[in-house]
Amino acid sequence: MKIKTAKDEYLAKAQDLSDDEIDKLQYRMRGKLYRRAEDQKLTLQEALAIQLEIEDEELKEWREKRAQMLTKSSKKK
């Protein structure tokens, strides 16, 4: 599996994070991504940017599924 490259939009967001936000993001970071940052294959900023993008994608998917569930639920009533 090929690792993503960081998009400029997310690199900018990663640079603006506070130390506390960086710690929280690193805690949620996937093992493979974290190891690549530790092995210097990615900079910390790149790894943070990729994690931000992954979380945004997952949130978007979750919102779409939730909207579908709510639609189905309201049709049953």
C-alpha positions as CSV (number, residue, x, y, z in Angstrom):
1,M,0.0,0.0,0.0
2,K,1.4,3.4,-1.0
3,I,1.2,6.1,1.6
4,K,-0.6,9.3,0.6
5,T,1.3,12.6,0.0
6,A,0.2,15.6,1.9
7,K,-1.9,18.2,0.1
8,D,-0.9,21.9,0.4
9,E,-4.3,22.7,2.1
10,Y,-3.6,20.2,4.9
11,L,0.0,21.2,5.2
12,A,-1.1,24.7,5.9
13,K,-3.6,23.5,8.5
14,A,-0.9,21.3,10.1
15,Q,1.4,24.3,10.5
16,D,-1.2,26.3,12.3
17,L,-1.8,23.6,15.0
18,S,-1.0,24.3,18.6
19,D,1.3,21.9,20.6
20,D,-1.8,20.4,22.3
21,E,-3.5,19.8,19.0
22,I,-0.4,18.2,17.6
23,D,-0.2,15.9,20.6
24,K,-3.8,14.9,20.2
25,L,-3.4,14.3,16.5
26,Q,-0.3,12.2,17.0
27,Y,-2.2,10.1,19.5
28,R,-4.9,9.3,16.9
29,M,-2.3,8.8,14.1
30,R,-2.2,5.3,12.5
31,G,0.8,3.2,13.4
32,K,2.2,3.0,9.8
33,L,2.0,6.8,9.4
34,Y,3.6,7.4,12.8
35,R,6.5,5.0,12.0
36,R,7.2,6.7,8.7
37,A,7.4,10.1,10.5
38,E,9.8,8.5,13.1
39,D,11.9,6.9,10.3
40,Q,12.2,10.3,8.7
41,K,10.4,9.2,5.5
42,L,7.9,11.9,6.3
43,T,8.3,15.1,8.2
44,L,6.1,15.6,11.2
45,Q,4.2,18.3,9.3
46,E,3.6,15.9,6.4
47,A,2.4,13.1,8.7
48,L,0.1,15.5,10.6
49,A,-1.3,16.9,7.3
50,I,-2.0,13.3,6.0
51,Q,-3.7,12.5,9.3
52,L,-5.9,15.6,9.1
53,E,-6.9,14.6,5.6
54,I,-7.7,11.1,6.6
55,E,-9.9,12.3,9.5
56,D,-11.7,14.8,7.2
57,E,-12.5,12.0,4.8
58,E,-13.7,9.7,7.5
59,L,-15.9,12.4,9.0
60,K,-17.4,13.1,5.6
61,E,-18.2,9.4,5.1
62,W,-19.7,9.2,8.6
63,R,-21.9,12.2,7.9
64,E,-23.2,10.7,4.6
65,K,-24.0,7.4,6.3
66,R,-25.7,9.2,9.2
67,A,-27.8,11.3,6.8
68,Q,-28.8,8.0,5.0
69,M,-29.8,6.4,8.3
70,L,-31.8,9.5,9.3
71,T,-33.6,9.5,6.0
72,K,-34.5,5.8,6.3
73,S,-35.6,6.3,9.9
74,S,-37.9,9.2,9.0
75,K,-39.5,7.2,6.2
76,K,-40.4,4.4,8.6
77,K,-42.4,6.8,10.9
